[in-house]
Amino acid sequence: MQSLSDETGNVRIFVECTLAIIKPDAVDKETEIEQIILRAGFSIMQRRKMHLSPEQASEFYAAHSGKMFYPSLTAHLCSGPLVAMMLARHSAIKQWNELLGPMDSAKAKQSHPKSLRAIYGTDKIKNALHGSSCFNTAEREINFMFPRVTIEPFPADQAAVDYLSKYVNPTLLSGLTEMCKQKPSEPVTWLADWLLEHNPISPAVNEGKVKEPVDCVF
């Protein structure tokens, strides 16, 4: 989980989202599967039951166009009702794919017998469930199933590391060093006051102009 301060100073919490689909071959187990999802720590942010047309199924799986299994994949997706869900939690994409198990349900039964695809799927096409492979794919697939949903962008990991190295760590180190010299009776309160006074991203007045603060990452 990550948080950012917006322009109003309010802290906005970011959790990762992914798309989950209970495919037509497993839709009769939707209640049971959803309970497993919730027990695994996911929140179901959006949910809809729908029946895709062949054109919609083809568009959804467009990234696999030209592959031998593409016709069977799209035909199965539109063969009956499905349940699409937007799931949220820390590391949602990775955690959901781990819960799903290998793409081929037949192989999953051998290597990951407790995975969802092993339990509810049959083979590589009728594998019960779908999960987004990465953040960009999740964003596209969620927008496909839930057009009115806005996915918040995640700050890049390296950008966060660079920010901490440049702004937070040096200030915190200086504060701790000064606290060791001062030896205050209430060190936590003293450090909090010191950090407020020496905040590296607070507005700075320079020749009548106010320098805009940088968004802070916690």
C-alpha positions as CSV (number, residue, x, y, z in Angstrom):
1,M,0.0,0.0,0.0
2,Q,1.2,3.5,-0.8
3,S,0.0,7.0,0.0
4,L,0.4,10.4,-1.5
5,S,-0.5,13.9,-0.3
6,D,-2.6,15.7,-2.9
7,E,-2.6,19.5,-3.5
8,T,-5.0,20.0,-0.6
9,G,-2.7,18.3,1.8
10,N,-5.1,15.3,2.3
11,V,-3.5,11.9,2.3
12,R,-4.8,9.6,-0.5
13,I,-4.4,5.8,0.0
14,F,-3.4,3.7,-3.0
15,V,-4.0,0.0,-3.2
16,E,-3.4,-2.2,-6.2
17,C,-6.4,-3.4,-8.2
18,T,-6.7,-6.3,-10.6
19,L,-9.5,-7.8,-12.7
20,A,-10.9,-11.2,-11.9
21,I,-13.3,-13.2,-14.0
22,I,-15.2,-16.2,-13.1
23,K,-15.6,-17.8,-16.5
24,P,-18.7,-19.6,-17.8
25,D,-17.5,-23.0,-16.8
26,A,-17.3,-22.0,-13.1
27,V,-20.0,-19.4,-12.8
28,D,-22.2,-21.9,-10.9
29,K,-19.6,-21.8,-8.1
30,E,-19.5,-17.9,-8.0
31,T,-20.7,-17.7,-4.3
32,E,-18.2,-20.2,-3.2
33,I,-15.3,-18.6,-5.1
34,E,-16.2,-15.1,-3.9
35,Q,-16.0,-16.3,-0.3
36,I,-12.5,-17.7,-1.0
37,I,-11.6,-14.3,-2.5
38,L,-12.7,-12.4,0.6
39,R,-11.0,-14.8,2.9
40,A,-7.8,-14.3,1.0
41,G,-7.8,-10.6,2.0
42,F,-9.3,-9.1,-1.2
43,S,-12.0,-6.4,-1.4
44,I,-14.5,-6.7,-4.2
45,M,-14.7,-3.1,-5.4
46,Q,-16.8,-3.7,-8.4
47,R,-18.9,-6.7,-9.6
48,R,-21.1,-7.4,-12.5
49,K,-22.6,-10.5,-14.1
50,M,-22.7,-10.3,-17.9
51,H,-22.8,-12.3,-21.1
52,L,-20.2,-11.1,-23.7
53,S,-20.9,-11.2,-27.4
54,P,-18.3,-12.9,-29.6
55,E,-17.1,-9.5,-30.7
56,Q,-16.6,-8.4,-27.1
57,A,-14.7,-11.6,-26.2
58,S,-12.5,-11.2,-29.2
59,E,-11.7,-7.6,-28.2
60,F,-11.0,-8.6,-24.6
61,Y,-8.5,-11.2,-25.7
62,A,-7.1,-9.2,-28.5
63,A,-3.5,-9.5,-27.1
64,H,-3.7,-13.3,-28.0
65,S,-4.9,-12.7,-31.6
66,G,-3.1,-15.0,-34.0
67,K,-2.3,-17.7,-31.5
68,M,-3.6,-21.2,-32.1
69,F,-5.8,-21.2,-29.0
70,Y,-7.3,-17.7,-29.6
71,P,-10.5,-18.9,-31.3
72,S,-11.2,-21.5,-28.5
73,L,-10.4,-18.9,-25.8
74,T,-12.8,-16.3,-27.2
75,A,-15.5,-18.8,-27.9
76,H,-15.4,-20.1,-24.3
77,L,-15.5,-16.6,-22.8
78,C,-18.7,-15.8,-24.6
79,S,-20.3,-19.3,-24.2
80,G,-22.4,-18.3,-21.2
81,P,-22.7,-15.8,-18.3
82,L,-19.5,-14.7,-16.5
83,V,-18.8,-12.7,-13.4
84,A,-16.3,-9.8,-13.6
85,M,-14.8,-8.3,-10.4
86,M,-12.4,-5.6,-9.6
87,L,-10.4,-6.8,-6.7
88,A,-8.2,-4.6,-4.4
89,R,-5.5,-5.3,-1.8
90,H,-1.8,-4.9,-1.4
91,S,0.0,-6.6,-4.3
92,A,-3.4,-7.6,-5.7
93,I,-2.1,-8.7,-9.1
94,K,0.6,-11.0,-7.8
95,Q,-1.6,-12.4,-5.0
96,W,-4.5,-13.1,-7.3
97,N,-2.3,-14.9,-9.8
98,E,-0.8,-17.0,-7.0
99,L,-4.2,-17.9,-5.8
100,L,-5.3,-18.8,-9.3
101,G,-2.3,-21.1,-10.0
102,P,-1.0,-22.2,-13.4
103,M,-3.0,-21.3,-16.6
104,D,-3.5,-25.0,-17.5
105,S,-5.9,-26.5,-15.0
106,A,-4.7,-30.0,-15.8
107,K,-1.1,-29.1,-14.9
108,A,-2.3,-27.0,-11.9
109,K,-3.9,-30.2,-10.5
110,Q,-0.4,-31.8,-10.5
111,S,1.7,-28.9,-9.3
112,H,-0.7,-26.6,-7.4
113,P,-3.6,-28.8,-6.3
114,K,-4.9,-26.2,-3.8
115,S,-5.1,-23.4,-6.4
116,L,-8.4,-22.2,-7.8
117,R,-7.8,-23.4,-11.3
118,A,-6.9,-26.8,-10.0
119,I,-10.1,-27.0,-8.0
120,Y,-12.6,-25.5,-10.4
121,G,-10.9,-25.8,-13.9
122,T,-10.6,-28.6,-16.4
123,D,-7.9,-27.7,-19.0
124,K,-6.1,-24.7,-20.5
125,I,-9.2,-23.2,-22.0
126,K,-11.8,-24.2,-19.4
127,N,-9.6,-23.0,-16.5
128,A,-12.4,-21.4,-14.5
129,L,-10.9,-18.0,-13.8
130,H,-9.0,-15.2,-15.3
131,G,-6.5,-12.7,-13.7
132,S,-4.6,-9.7,-15.1
133,S,-0.9,-10.4,-15.7
134,C,0.4,-6.9,-14.9
135,F,-0.6,-3.4,-13.9
136,N,-1.0,-2.1,-17.5
137,T,-3.1,-5.1,-18.4
138,A,-5.2,-4.8,-15.3
139,E,-5.9,-1.1,-16.1
140,R,-7.0,-2.0,-19.6
141,E,-9.1,-5.0,-18.6
142,I,-10.8,-3.2,-15.7
143,N,-11.7,-0.3,-18.0
144,F,-13.1,-2.8,-20.5
145,M,-15.4,-4.4,-17.9
146,F,-16.1,-1.3,-15.9
147,P,-15.8,1.7,-18.2
148,R,-16.8,4.2,-15.6
149,V,-14.0,3.2,-13.1
150,T,-10.9,5.3,-12.9
151,I,-7.7,3.5,-12.0
152,E,-5.3,5.7,-10.0
153,P,-1.7,5.5,-11.3
154,F,1.0,4.1,-9.0
155,P,4.2,6.0,-8.3
156,A,7.1,4.0,-9.7
157,D,9.1,2.1,-7.2
158,Q,12.4,3.7,-8.2
159,A,10.8,7.2,-8.0
160,A,9.8,6.5,-4.4
161,V,13.3,5.3,-3.6
162,D,14.9,8.3,-5.2
163,Y,12.5,10.6,-3.3
164,L,13.3,9.0,0.1
165,S,17.0,9.2,-0.6
166,K,16.9,12.8,-1.7
167,Y,14.4,14.4,0.8
168,V,13.4,12.1,3.7
169,N,16.5,10.2,4.7
170,P,19.0,13.2,5.0
171,T,16.5,15.2,7.0
172,L,15.6,12.3,9.3
173,L,19.3,11.6,9.9
174,S,20.0,15.2,10.7
175,G,17.1,15.3,13.2
176,L,18.3,12.1,14.9
177,T,21.8,13.4,15.1
178,E,20.6,16.7,16.7
179,M,18.4,14.8,19.1
180,C,21.3,12.8,20.3
181,K,23.2,16.0,21.0
182,Q,20.3,17.7,22.7
183,K,19.1,14.7,24.7
184,P,15.6,16.0,25.2
185,S,13.4,14.6,28.0
186,E,10.6,13.8,25.5
187,P,12.5,12.6,22.4
188,V,9.5,11.7,20.3
189,T,7.8,15.0,20.8
190,W,11.1,16.9,20.2
191,L,11.8,15.0,17.0
192,A,8.3,15.6,15.7
193,D,8.7,19.4,16.4
194,W,12.1,19.4,14.8
195,L,10.9,17.7,11.6
196,L,8.1,20.1,11.3
197,E,10.5,23.0,11.6
198,H,13.0,21.5,9.2
199,N,10.5,20.0,6.7
200,P,12.4,19.9,3.3
201,I,9.2,20.2,1.3
202,S,7.5,23.1,3.2
203,P,6.9,26.3,1.1
204,A,9.9,28.6,1.0
205,V,9.6,32.4,0.5
206,N,12.1,33.8,-2.0
207,E,11.9,37.4,-3.1
208,G,8.1,37.5,-2.7
209,K,7.5,34.2,-4.5
210,V,6.3,31.1,-2.8
211,K,8.1,27.9,-3.9
212,E,5.5,25.1,-4.4
213,P,5.9,22.1,-2.1
214,V,6.7,18.8,-3.6
215,D,4.2,15.9,-3.2
216,C,5.3,13.7,-0.3
217,V,5.3,9.9,-0.4
218,F,5.0,8.0,2.8
